[in-house]
Amino acid sequence: MGRDVPDGRLRLRDGRLDVDWTAETSEDYYERLRAIMRRIGDVLGAEYVDSPPWWRRRVMTVHPLGGAPMGRHPGEGVCDAYGEVFGFPGLYVADGAALPGPVGANPSLTIAALADRMSTRILETRASLAASAVELSAVPPIEVGAQAVPVGTVARPAAPEVQETTGTPETQAGPEAPTAVSGGRPFAAGPADEPSVFEGRTSLWFVEEMRGLLMPGPPGSPGPPGSPGRTARGSAAGGFPFSFRLTITIDDIDRFLTEPEHEARAEGWIEADPCGGRRPLARGSFNLFVPGDTAGQRRMCYRLHFWDADGRPRTLAGHKEILPGAPTRLWLDTSTLHARLLEGHVEEDGDEDATVVAAGTLRILPSDLVRMLTTFRTAGPDGAAAVARFCRFFLGELWDVYGPG
C-alpha cells in the first residue's frame, strides 16, 4: 500500500463523473515500492509475488480521497480550509473528500482531525455571532429609511432583491441570526489576505504548457542551445527534455494590475527524467511584464520550486525577454523561455550564487497557445470585465514595446 502521483482529475461530463487518470506517471514509484517489498521478503526469508491485478498492470484504489478539495479560493477548490463550501455559507464537507491529496495510510485519523477542527470553527463562529448579537441587542434601534433596525445588524429591505455580501463565509449568518458588524467589519472575519468571492475580489486563472531541452551544467559550459560551439545535433544528444504544465492564478485582478511586480501564483508540475519524471510543484510564482535591465525592456519571470525523486530541492528559474524591435519578433520573444535548473529552493536574490544543474530554452507551441486561450476562467464579480482588463493590459504592454515610435 502506498501513495501514487496525485495528478488525476474528476469532471462532470454529461451528468456523469469522468475520471482522467493514468498509472504511467506513477510507474517509477511502483517499481521502488516493489523493490522495497522484495528486500523485506529477502530479510524475512520469504518470496515476493506480485498481486494478480498487477499482472495486467492494474492497481487497486483504497482510501480514496478528494473530489471536493479545499482551496484558497473557488478557482482552486470546492471548500475553504475549514471545509465550508464557497458560495454556500453553512454547508460543510467533513470527510475525506475535502482533502486536496493523499496523506498516507491510514487516513482516518487525519479525516477525524479535520472534522474536529471544522466543528470547533463552527462552534466558535456561532458563539462569536451570538455574543455580538446579545451585546448589540441592548442598543436602541435607529431609523434606516422607514424601517427600525438594531444597531450593528444589516438592514434588509422589505422587498426581495439581490444583495451583495461582504466578508468571508464564516461571517455570513444564517436566517436565524443577523450578521453583527462593527465599524463596517464583521466580528468573526477570517484572514484579510484570503482570496474569496465574498470580499468582492475577482480571481483569474489559466493553464500554460511549455517544453524544450536543457543541457547539464551552467549556460557557459559549453552554452545553452543555439550558442556558439554547440550544434543542434550536439544539443539533442547531450541534453534532456524538460516540460511543465502550470495553472497561473491571479487571486485579485485589481491588485495584480496595479502592483508593479504583476505577480501571480504558479501551480502544477514539471517533467524531466533527471528529476525523476513528473514532479509536483512545492511553490511557484509568475511575474508578467516586469521592467528589464534596459529602457523599454520587459520580462515574464517564472520561479518553480520542487523536489526531485531523490528528495533534493530544485528550482527552475526562467524568463522571457521582451525587447523593443520589429513586430516580427513578438511571437519568438513571448514564446521562448530562457531557463536554468538550480540546486536548492532559490529565491530571486540568490540566483547569482546558486549552483546551476542545467540550462536551456523552453517554448510554447502554437497548438499549446490555442489550447491555453480556452483555459481562461474567473471567480468573483464581473468575470468577463476582468478578462477584458487583463487582455487590455497584456496587449497594451506589447504595443508599448513593439509598436511604432
Disulfide bonds with the S-S distance in Angstrom:
none
